[in-house]
Amino acid sequence: LRVNQDEPMEDYPLKVEGGKEDDSSSGTRRFGMGQTTKDQMRTNVINEIISTERDYIKHLKDICEGYIKQCRKRADMFTEEQLKTIFGNIEDIYRCQKKFVKALEKKFNKDYPHLSEVGSCFLEYQTEFQIYSEYCNNHPNACMELSRLTKVNKYVYFFEACRLLQKMIDISLDGFLLTPVQKICKYPLQLAELLKYTNPQHRDFKDVEAALNAMKNVARLINERKRRLENIDKIAQWQSSIEDWEGEDVLVRSSELIYSGELNKISHPQAKSQQRMFFLFDHQL
């Protein structure tokens, strides 16, 4: 965040043209009722949240209209399945973010940005933001599919033509597709910064505090789901490496390998000892 976090400034009287101090009512109103430094910092963070949100909406629109729309016209080059792999549920994310940015702008106080009460917007959309989970989990597959396609020149030229037609900056498609993953991780940072410059007496304080916890939970949930999917994948690979597997699949009852290691199996009455590999899952051994 482009915010000066360290040096508290004195409240200087504001200068107007001609170098005279302006303490007229119009002057103080223009600068937000003689804001304190903390108010000014809060203004900076609010402006940053609003402007990055508007940039992000444009970014999503460019991907949906500049790439997906054009790809759908080329059934000879892309199947619907391929497009689902490359772009995931980014169109759902675009629809969600459009509603979110409208909610933010309603709460944005143009005259005195530091008085804006945006915390409630994040609380309202916390469950909708969980759609990022599907996108983040799919993202490695998108990268693999793109990497495969861009070994063929016609796809390289096609993606570049889409970018130029949409007047997008000079970044490859996989760079553009990384943005939603980065975005959902950035919300807790922005909210932590906002909380830092929100006075406990401010009407937005409780909501910002709750919103910060809510967005941390969203990020945690996404990471947790990703980890569980990776675990399930590992178990499936582990089971397929064992010859002549008997009985039901481990995944019918379990979803996580907790511990594995060697144990000695003692069989009575001769007390013979045999070494065995044991695998402890969340619901079975």
Beta strands, then each sheet from edge to edge (+ up, - down):
strand 1: 257-267
strand 2: 272-281
sheet 1: 1+ 2-
end
